[in-house]
Amino acid sequence: MKKNLFLTMMFSFIPGAGQMYQEYMKRGVSIMILAGIFCMLAAITGSVIFIVPILITEAFSFFDTFNIRNNIDENKKEDDYIWNGTEISKLFDIEKITKNKKIIAYILIVIGGYLLLDTVIVPFLIELIPIDFICNLLYRIKYLLPNALIGVATIYVGLKMLGVKKEEK
């Protein structure tokens, strides 16, 4: 049975809420989790680079809500998480990932490098000039350490995917 169009429209603006309103709880929760992860990364790093996945998740959720609503009487899909057996899970196919491993690795390295440059290296270089260097250094370490860790971890995963190994001594 089709749900109220006005409420469907209102809920479709919140990632996952439209799916949950259409009684697709697992699908809605998984979209909310995905959007939450991207929002958390954007908030922690303060970087605009994570706004793109947030917008993609929002658009997917919006159009998926109406796709579910329009097809609900014809053929009711089984409710499942978006990473299990749905269209999005095809993006995470192991064979495709292994074939495109280098591309994904380069993307991870660029994102990690950008995060380190934007949030750690450039601010440190700017702060080297003032006399109260120690206070600024401690401030930067306290507030930028999460960005540095995410950046280093991203580069590390990218290098691991490329198969780059440390030289043995």
MARPAFI-795128 format. One record per residue (C-alpha): residue number from 1; y, z, x. Coordinates in nm, 4 decimals. Each point is the difference from the previous one (the first is absolute). Example, Ala and Ser with C-alpha at 12.3 -4.5 7.8 and 13.67 -1.06 7.14 Angstrom:
% residues 2
REC   num          v          w          u
REC     1    -0.4500     0.7800     1.2300
REC     2     0.3440    -0.0660     0.1370
***
This chain:
% residues 169
REC   num          v          w          u
REC     1     0.0000     0.0000     0.0000
REC     2     0.3403    -0.0974     0.1346
REC     3     0.2403     0.2821     0.0709
REC     4     0.3648     0.0203    -0.1045
REC     5     0.1989    -0.2722     0.1804
REC     6     0.3086     0.2179     0.0551
REC     7    -0.2011     0.2841     0.1574
REC     8    -0.2000    -0.2497     0.2045
REC     9     0.3289    -0.1397     0.1324
REC    10     0.1352     0.3464     0.0839
REC    11    -0.3173     0.1123     0.1759
REC    12    -0.0310    -0.3283     0.1917
REC    13     0.3042     0.0921     0.2107
REC    14    -0.1890     0.2947     0.1543
REC    15    -0.2757    -0.1212     0.2332
REC    16    -0.3343     0.0848    -0.1594
REC    17     0.1392     0.1554    -0.3185
REC    18    -0.0329    -0.3238    -0.1979
REC    19    -0.3657    -0.0284     0.0932
REC    20    -0.0579     0.3623    -0.0953
REC    21     0.1732    -0.0579    -0.3355
REC    22    -0.2410    -0.2898    -0.0582
REC    23    -0.2882     0.2464     0.0657
REC    24    -0.0756    -0.1256     0.3513
REC    25     0.0242     0.3385     0.1698
REC    26    -0.1747    -0.0778     0.3294
REC    27     0.2011    -0.3182     0.0457
REC    28     0.3254     0.1792    -0.0808
REC    29    -0.0695     0.2943     0.2291
REC    30    -0.0914    -0.2294     0.2898
REC    31     0.3251    -0.1964    -0.0423
REC    32     0.1961     0.3274    -0.0127
REC    33    -0.1713     0.1174     0.3187
REC    34     0.0804    -0.3274     0.1761
REC    35     0.3661     0.0114    -0.1069
REC    36     0.0184     0.3666     0.1008
REC    37    -0.1333    -0.0728     0.3485
REC    38     0.2605    -0.2719     0.0546
REC    39     0.2789     0.2244    -0.1349
REC    40    -0.1156     0.2821     0.2275
REC    41     0.0003    -0.2279     0.3049
REC    42     0.3478    -0.1269    -0.0898
REC    43     0.1288     0.3554    -0.0420
REC    44    -0.1585     0.1339     0.3187
REC    45     0.1119    -0.2856     0.2202
REC    46     0.3294    -0.0744    -0.1728
REC    47    -0.0771    -0.3645     0.0656
REC    48     0.0657    -0.2817    -0.2443
REC    49    -0.3126    -0.1824     0.1152
REC    50    -0.2106     0.1913    -0.2556
REC    51     0.2154    -0.1102    -0.2930
REC    52    -0.1778    -0.3380    -0.0087
REC    53    -0.3464     0.1464    -0.0766
REC    54     0.1604     0.2302    -0.2578
REC    55     0.1530    -0.3015    -0.1757
REC    56    -0.3271    -0.1931     0.0163
REC    57    -0.1888     0.2967    -0.1492
REC    58     0.2636     0.0346    -0.2733
REC    59    -0.0176    -0.3714    -0.0877
REC    60    -0.3799     0.0018    -0.0023
REC    61    -0.0055     0.3051    -0.2251
REC    62     0.2581    -0.1463    -0.2395
REC    63    -0.1766    -0.3334    -0.0486
REC    64    -0.3464     0.1562     0.0006
REC    65     0.1039     0.2243    -0.2903
REC    66     0.0864    -0.3003    -0.2162
REC    67    -0.3049    -0.1918     0.1179
REC    68    -0.2179     0.2889    -0.1179
REC    69     0.1915     0.0202    -0.3293
REC    70    -0.0362    -0.3727    -0.0704
REC    71    -0.3714    -0.0101     0.0844
REC    72    -0.1031     0.3315    -0.1539
REC    73    -0.1396    -0.1481    -0.3235
REC    74    -0.1694    -0.2992     0.1633
REC    75    -0.1971     0.1697     0.2726
REC    76     0.0370     0.3625     0.0983
REC    77    -0.0317     0.0335     0.3742
REC    78    -0.1821     0.2958     0.1438
REC    79     0.2406     0.2618     0.1324
REC    80    -0.0317     0.0358     0.3761
REC    81     0.2169     0.0800     0.2983
REC    82     0.1944    -0.3007     0.1291
REC    83    -0.1861     0.0062     0.3296
REC    84    -0.3424    -0.0205    -0.1730
REC    85    -0.1103    -0.3347    -0.1365
REC    86     0.3356    -0.1353    -0.1176
REC    87     0.2248    -0.2791     0.1171
REC    88     0.1725     0.2219     0.2559
REC    89    -0.3302     0.1036     0.1557
REC    90    -0.0459    -0.3627     0.1053
REC    91     0.2967     0.0490     0.2326
REC    92    -0.1946     0.2737     0.1770
REC    93    -0.3168    -0.2049     0.0454
REC    94    -0.1563     0.0989     0.3341
REC    95    -0.0784    -0.3611     0.0939
REC    96     0.3595    -0.1088    -0.0610
REC    97     0.1343     0.2963     0.1946
REC    98    -0.2206    -0.0746     0.3002
REC    99     0.1053    -0.3659    -0.0076
REC   100     0.3707     0.0911    -0.0197
REC   101    -0.0238     0.3050     0.2243
REC   102     0.2443    -0.1314     0.2592
REC   103     0.2663    -0.0834    -0.2576
REC   104    -0.0273     0.3466    -0.1546
REC   105     0.0060     0.1560     0.3478
REC   106     0.3186    -0.1862     0.0953
REC   107     0.1641     0.1049    -0.3268
REC   108    -0.0925     0.3649     0.0666
REC   109     0.1355    -0.0214     0.3553
REC   110     0.3287    -0.1509    -0.1206
REC   111     0.0407     0.2656    -0.2719
REC   112    -0.0776     0.2811     0.2447
REC   113     0.2340    -0.1446     0.2617
REC   114     0.2760    -0.0377    -0.2568
REC   115    -0.0417     0.3600    -0.1144
REC   116     0.0111     0.1315     0.3566
REC   117     0.3006    -0.2132     0.0921
REC   118     0.1936     0.0669    -0.3193
REC   119    -0.0608     0.3701    -0.0355
REC   120    -0.0710     0.1341     0.3487
REC   121     0.1039    -0.2182     0.2947
REC   122     0.3421    -0.1218    -0.1204
REC   123     0.1139     0.3434    -0.1269
REC   124    -0.1071     0.1589     0.3304
REC   125     0.1927    -0.2572     0.2018
REC   126     0.3097     0.0582    -0.2120
REC   127    -0.0314     0.3772     0.0375
REC   128    -0.0323    -0.0056     0.3799
REC   129     0.3780    -0.0282     0.0417
REC   130     0.1238     0.3279    -0.1642
REC   131     0.0159     0.3303     0.1906
REC   132    -0.1983     0.1975    -0.2591
REC   133    -0.3055    -0.2053     0.0880
REC   134    -0.2501     0.2862    -0.0338
REC   135     0.1018     0.0816    -0.3605
REC   136    -0.0122    -0.3649    -0.1003
REC   137    -0.3338    -0.0431     0.1749
REC   138    -0.1532     0.2928    -0.1870
REC   139     0.1442    -0.1293    -0.3276
REC   140    -0.1468    -0.3455     0.0601
REC   141    -0.3393     0.1371     0.0955
REC   142    -0.0123     0.2143    -0.3124
REC   143     0.0973    -0.2719    -0.2453
REC   144    -0.1323    -0.3141     0.1660
REC   145    -0.3396     0.1175     0.1180
REC   146    -0.1738    -0.1196    -0.3211
REC   147     0.1451    -0.3489     0.0510
REC   148    -0.1127    -0.0041     0.3608
REC   149    -0.3523     0.1102    -0.0927
REC   150    -0.0307    -0.2602    -0.2769
REC   151     0.1344    -0.2692     0.2322
REC   152    -0.2375     0.0905     0.2841
REC   153    -0.2960     0.0265    -0.2398
REC   154     0.0809    -0.3401    -0.1492
REC   155     0.0201    -0.1640     0.3433
REC   156    -0.3232     0.1754     0.1049
REC   157    -0.1884    -0.1294    -0.3063
REC   158     0.1383    -0.3490     0.0630
REC   159    -0.1084     0.0054     0.3638
REC   160    -0.3447     0.1327    -0.0976
REC   161    -0.0353    -0.2853    -0.2473
REC   162     0.0856    -0.2474     0.2767
REC   163    -0.2630     0.1586     0.2218
REC   164     0.2411     0.1036     0.2747
REC   165    -0.1713     0.2600     0.2183
REC   166     0.1352     0.2434     0.2568
REC   167    -0.0705    -0.0886     0.3610
REC   168    -0.2661     0.2256     0.1429
REC   169     0.0929     0.1883     0.3194
***
